[in-house]
Amino acid sequence: MSSSLRTLKGVGEKTEKLFAKIGIVNIDGLLHYYPRNYDAYEEPVEIKDLEEGAVAAVSAAIITGVYVNQVRNLQVITTTAADLTGKIPVTWFNMPYLRTTVKKGCRFILRGRIVRKQGKLQMEHPEIFTPAAYEEILHSLQPIYALTAGLSNKMIVKLLHQVLEGKDLEMEYLADEYKEKYHLADGNFALSAIHFPKNMQELLSARRRLVFDEFLLFILAVQLLKEKTEEAPNAFPMHPVWTTEQVIESLPYDLTKAQLNVWHEIERDLSGQALMSRLVQGDVGSGKTILAFLAMIMTAENGYQAVLMAPTEVLARQHFQALEKLLQEQGIEFCHPVLLTGSDTAKEKRKKYALIASKEANLVIGTHALIQEKVQYQDLGLVITDEQHRFGVKQREALTTKGNPPNVLVMSATPIPRTLAIIIYGDLDISVIDELPAQRLPIKNCVVGTSYRPKAYSFMEKQIRQGRQVYVICPMVEESEGMDGENVLDYTRKLQEIFPSDIRVASLHGKMKPKEKNAVMESFAAGEIQILVSTTVVEVGVNVPNATVMMVENAERFGLAQLHQLRGRVGRGEHQSYCIFMQGSDAKETSKRLEILNKSNDGFYIAGEDLKLRGPGDLFGIRQSGLLEFKLGDIYQDADILKAASETAADILALDEDLTLEQNEELRRKLTDYMKEDLQNLGL
C-alpha cells in the first residue's frame, strides 16, 4: 500500500507529479482518494420532457451541420439534435474535431446538462455514445474525481481498476460482532465499491463502512490524547485577577449573561487543580473573542505565556489589532503581544522568536506558524485555538510537546448539536454562548431568483452611497467546463462594468497568495473597497462592521451551516444588515432548504433542520464547511454512524486501553498511520 505510483503500469514521472499535486503520493493515497460525486446513467428521455438544470440523456439524430465559432479564447461547436417529440440546440467547447465524428443524419445518445440561454433550452457539452455503448453503462454509477490540469478522470479510473484487480488490499481490523451489530460491510468490499458501485445500495453500504472507519480512528485518537492530558499535572497554577474584572466593568458594552457564565467557567478552570480543556461554542457574533482576551490577560498576570491560534492570517491580524487596542484603552502594561504569521520575513521571524523565547512577548497571536519547531516558549500556560475544525487532532499535541502541556481553550462558531459535540470533542468540556449581544440588530434575509438581480444591484448601490460595504459570494473561482454557476473572476469584471467607476470592486479567492489575500482584506476593512467578490474564504471570521449587505450567488450550492457562517460576516456594526440568497435553480427542494435560512438566524436550529432535509442522494452534493477534515463523513448527516463509532471505541478501549492485544494489532497500525498523516497535513 505504501508503494510508489510508479509501480503501476502507465505512470511515469510526469503523471506521478500530477498526482502529487492533488496529494496522492502512493497506492494507499490513490485508494482513499474517493470520488467527489457519481454520474448515474439513466434511460434516455424524450426531448419534450427535458427540464432546465437537469443532466439527461436523449436518443436523437443530428439534423443540421456542425458549426465552429471562436468566442474570446473558446471554440464553440454547435449543432441541433431531434427526436420524434422535438429538437434541441447542442453546444460543445474546445472540441473542433467533433466536425469529423458528429455528422448530419447520424443517431447518437447525447448526455449533458440542460441550460436556458436567451429564453431557450439547450444541451451543453454532452458526452456522445453509440446506442450499444450506452446500453453497457445504463443504470450504473460512474465515479467523478476532483482533478488538476493534465490529469483526467479516465486516468484515475484506469489506475484504480489496476490496483483493485490485484488482491485483498487491507487486513480487516474490525471484529465480526461490530460489523453485524452496526450493519457494516467488509473493509475490502467497501474500498472497491466506493469507487465502482454496481448500484446505489452498494454505494451506501461502502460509504457507511468507510465513514465508520474515519470516525472510529478520529475518536480513538482523541481519547488517547485525552488520557495523556488527564494524566499530566497542571504545571501552571493560576489565581483569579482583578484586572479582568476591571476590563469587564469598563467595556463600552455589557457582557451578556451567557458570556459571563462562560467566563466564570473559564476562570474556574484556569484556577483549578486540573488542566483546562474546554470548548466554547457560540454562534457567529456571540462575543467569544473578548472571553479569549480575558483568559490571555489572566494568564499573563499570573506570569505565563498565552497563545491564540487563528485559521487564517487575516483573522490573526484582526485579533492582534483588537487585542492591542483593548490593552491600550485599559492601560494594561504587563501584557506584551506579538503577531507571528507565515508571511513574516525571515528577519522578522528571528526577532519575534527571540522575544517569545525570552518571555518578553507573553501574548502570542498567529496561524499555524505558532506550532513550527523553531518557536520556543518559556512558560506556555494557555493555548486558544479559533475555529478548531480547521486544525487536525494533532495540533494540540504538537503544542503540548513544547514543554509541559498547557491549558487548552477551543473556540468554535460551527453549531454542533451537544450530543455530537460530546463525541467529537471527547477530550474537552463544553460551554455554549446561546445569546447574542443586545446591540446586535437581526439580519434581514431574502431568497430570490436571478430575475431579481437588477433590483439587488440598485439596493447595493444605495447602501454604498450611504457609506456601507458589500460582499458578493460565488461558488467558483473561475469558469469551469461543464459546471454552471457564477465565478469570482468573471463576476468581478461584470460588476466593474455595471457599477459607476467611483465604486471600487475587488476579488478574493483561495488561489491567491497569502500576501495578496491580506492586502485585499485590509483594504476592504479600511473601507477602500466597496464591493468584495469572494469565494467562501471570507467565511472564517473577518470583522468589517461597516459591511451591511451580503449577496450569495447560486446559494443552492452551499450547505446551510456554511451559508449561516457566511451570513455572519455582516450584521457586525450598528447599521441594519441584509442577506440576499440568489437561487440559481428553481428546484422545490432548494427553495425548501433556503427557506430555513430565510426564517431563522439561529445556527443550532439551522444545523438541525438541514440534517432533517438531507436524503441519501445528498451524500456528496453538499458538504458543510470541511468540518474536522473528514474525507467522507459529515457529522450532521452521519450522526448515527458517529454514535456507533463512539460506542465501538468505548468497547475496544475498555478491554484494551493501550491497544496492545494481538487482536488489535491491525487497528493499532492503522491508528499510527492516521496520526502520522494528521501531522503531515499540519506541515509538522
WODA-V20958 format. One record per pair of residues at least 6 apart in sequence whose ideal C-beta (glycine too) atoms are under 6 Angstrom apart, sorted by the first residue. I is the first residue (numbers start at 1). J is the second residue. If there is no record, write none. Layout:
I,J ; I,J
This chain:
1,27 ; 1,28 ; 2,26 ; 3,27 ; 5,11 ; 5,16 ; 5,19 ; 6,16 ; 8,159 ; 8,162 ; 18,150 ; 18,151 ; 21,148 ; 22,148 ; 24,30 ; 24,33 ; 27,163 ; 31,191 ; 34,194 ; 34,631 ; 34,632 ; 35,143 ; 35,144 ; 35,145 ; 36,146 ; 37,144 ; 37,620 ; 38,141 ; 38,143 ; 39,142 ; 39,144 ; 40,141 ; 41,137 ; 41,138 ; 41,140 ; 44,57 ; 44,58 ; 44,59 ; 44,109 ; 45,56 ; 46,85 ; 47,58 ; 47,83 ; 47,85 ; 47,86 ; 47,88 ; 48,85 ; 48,86 ; 50,56 ; 50,114 ; 52,114 ; 52,116 ; 53,585 ; 54,114 ; 55,113 ; 57,109 ; 57,111 ; 58,110 ; 59,109 ; 60,81 ; 60,82 ; 60,83 ; 61,107 ; 62,79 ; 62,81 ; 62,102 ; 62,104 ; 62,106 ; 63,80 ; 63,82 ; 64,79 ; 64,80 ; 65,104 ; 66,79 ; 66,99 ; 66,102 ; 67,78 ; 68,75 ; 68,77 ; 68,96 ; 69,76 ; 74,93 ; 75,94 ; 75,96 ; 77,92 ; 77,95 ; 77,98 ; 78,91 ; 79,90 ; 80,87 ; 80,89 ; 81,88 ; 81,90 ; 81,110 ; 88,123 ; 89,122 ; 90,123 ; 91,124 ; 92,98 ; 92,125 ; 93,125 ; 108,128 ; 109,129 ; 109,131 ; 109,134 ; 110,126 ; 111,126 ; 111,127 ; 112,123 ; 112,124 ; 112,125 ; 112,126 ; 113,124 ; 114,121 ; 114,123 ; 115,124 ; 125,482 ; 141,197 ; 143,195 ; 145,153 ; 145,156 ; 160,195 ; 164,192 ; 168,188 ; 169,188 ; 169,191 ; 170,187 ; 171,666 ; 172,187 ; 173,666 ; 173,667 ; 173,670 ; 178,648 ; 182,644 ; 184,209 ; 184,212 ; 185,205 ; 185,209 ; 190,206 ; 190,209 ; 190,210 ; 193,202 ; 193,206 ; 194,206 ; 194,210 ; 197,203 ; 204,616 ; 210,632 ; 211,632 ; 211,633 ; 211,638 ; 211,641 ; 212,641 ; 212,645 ; 214,630 ; 214,633 ; 215,633 ; 215,642 ; 215,645 ; 216,645 ; 216,648 ; 216,649 ; 217,671 ; 217,674 ; 219,645 ; 219,646 ; 219,649 ; 220,649 ; 220,671 ; 221,393 ; 221,675 ; 222,426 ; 222,427 ; 223,426 ; 225,397 ; 225,427 ; 226,427 ; 229,275 ; 229,405 ; 232,405 ; 234,274 ; 234,275 ; 235,404 ; 236,304 ; 236,381 ; 238,270 ; 238,271 ; 238,302 ; 239,271 ; 240,267 ; 240,271 ; 241,298 ; 241,301 ; 243,297 ; 243,301 ; 244,294 ; 244,297 ; 244,298 ; 247,330 ; 256,435 ; 256,437 ; 258,433 ; 258,434 ; 258,435 ; 259,287 ; 259,433 ; 262,280 ; 262,431 ; 262,433 ; 263,291 ; 265,431 ; 266,295 ; 269,276 ; 269,278 ; 270,276 ; 275,407 ; 276,407 ; 277,408 ; 277,427 ; 277,428 ; 278,409 ; 278,428 ; 278,429 ; 279,410 ; 279,425 ; 279,428 ; 279,430 ; 280,288 ; 280,411 ; 280,431 ; 281,412 ; 281,432 ; 282,288 ; 282,433 ; 283,603 ; 284,413 ; 284,568 ; 285,568 ; 286,433 ; 286,436 ; 287,437 ; 288,411 ; 292,308 ; 292,384 ; 293,323 ; 293,326 ; 296,306 ; 296,363 ; 299,306 ; 299,381 ; 299,382 ; 300,335 ; 300,362 ; 300,363 ; 304,379 ; 304,381 ; 305,362 ; 305,377 ; 305,379 ; 305,380 ; 306,363 ; 306,382 ; 307,364 ; 307,370 ; 307,383 ; 308,319 ; 308,365 ; 308,384 ; 309,370 ; 309,385 ; 310,316 ; 310,319 ; 310,386 ; 311,387 ; 311,390 ; 311,540 ; 312,540 ; 313,341 ; 313,367 ; 313,514 ; 313,518 ; 314,518 ; 314,521 ; 314,542 ; 315,540 ; 315,541 ; 316,341 ; 316,365 ; 316,366 ; 316,367 ; 318,543 ; 319,365 ; 320,339 ; 320,365 ; 323,337 ; 327,335 ; 335,363 ; 336,361 ; 336,362 ; 337,363 ; 338,352 ; 338,355 ; 338,361 ; 338,364 ; 339,365 ; 340,352 ; 340,366 ; 340,369 ; 341,366 ; 341,367 ; 341,369 ; 342,369 ; 343,514 ; 343,515 ; 353,374 ; 355,361 ; 356,364 ; 357,376 ; 359,378 ; 371,395 ; 371,398 ; 371,399 ; 377,402 ; 380,406 ; 381,406 ; 382,406 ; 382,407 ; 383,399 ; 383,406 ; 383,408 ; 384,409 ; 385,391 ; 385,410 ; 386,411 ; 387,540 ; 388,410 ; 388,412 ; 389,627 ; 389,628 ; 392,678 ; 392,681 ; 392,682 ; 393,678 ; 394,678 ; 394,679 ; 395,682 ; 396,408 ; 398,684 ; 415,603 ; 415,604 ; 415,607 ; 420,635 ; 420,639 ; 421,430 ; 423,642 ; 423,646 ; 441,576 ; 442,601 ; 443,571 ; 443,577 ; 443,579 ; 443,601 ; 444,578 ; 445,579 ; 445,598 ; 446,580 ; 447,581 ; 447,594 ; 447,598 ; 449,583 ; 456,551 ; 456,580 ; 460,470 ; 460,549 ; 463,548 ; 463,549 ; 464,503 ; 464,530 ; 468,548 ; 469,530 ; 469,546 ; 469,547 ; 470,531 ; 470,549 ; 471,532 ; 471,547 ; 471,550 ; 471,569 ; 472,533 ; 472,551 ; 473,534 ; 473,552 ; 473,566 ; 474,486 ; 474,487 ; 474,488 ; 474,491 ; 474,553 ; 475,485 ; 475,554 ; 475,557 ; 476,485 ; 476,487 ; 477,488 ; 477,509 ; 477,511 ; 477,535 ; 478,487 ; 478,489 ; 479,487 ; 485,554 ; 486,553 ; 486,554 ; 488,507 ; 488,509 ; 488,533 ; 488,535 ; 491,533 ; 492,505 ; 492,507 ; 492,533 ; 495,505 ; 496,505 ; 503,530 ; 504,529 ; 504,530 ; 505,531 ; 506,520 ; 506,529 ; 506,532 ; 507,533 ; 508,520 ; 508,532 ; 508,534 ; 509,535 ; 510,535 ; 510,537 ; 523,529 ; 524,532 ; 525,544 ; 538,569 ; 539,565 ; 539,566 ; 543,572 ; 545,572 ; 545,573 ; 546,573 ; 547,570 ; 548,570 ; 548,575 ; 548,577 ; 549,578 ; 550,570 ; 550,579 ; 551,580 ; 552,581 ; 553,582 ; 554,584 ; 555,581 ; 555,582 ; 555,583 ; 555,594 ; 556,583 ; 556,585 ; 556,590 ; 559,622 ; 559,624 ; 560,606 ; 560,610 ; 561,607 ; 561,624 ; 562,624 ; 562,625 ; 563,597 ; 564,603 ; 564,606 ; 567,579 ; 570,577 ; 571,577 ; 581,594 ; 593,613 ; 596,606 ; 596,609 ; 600,606 ; 611,636 ; 614,637 ; 635,642 ; 656,664 ; 659,668
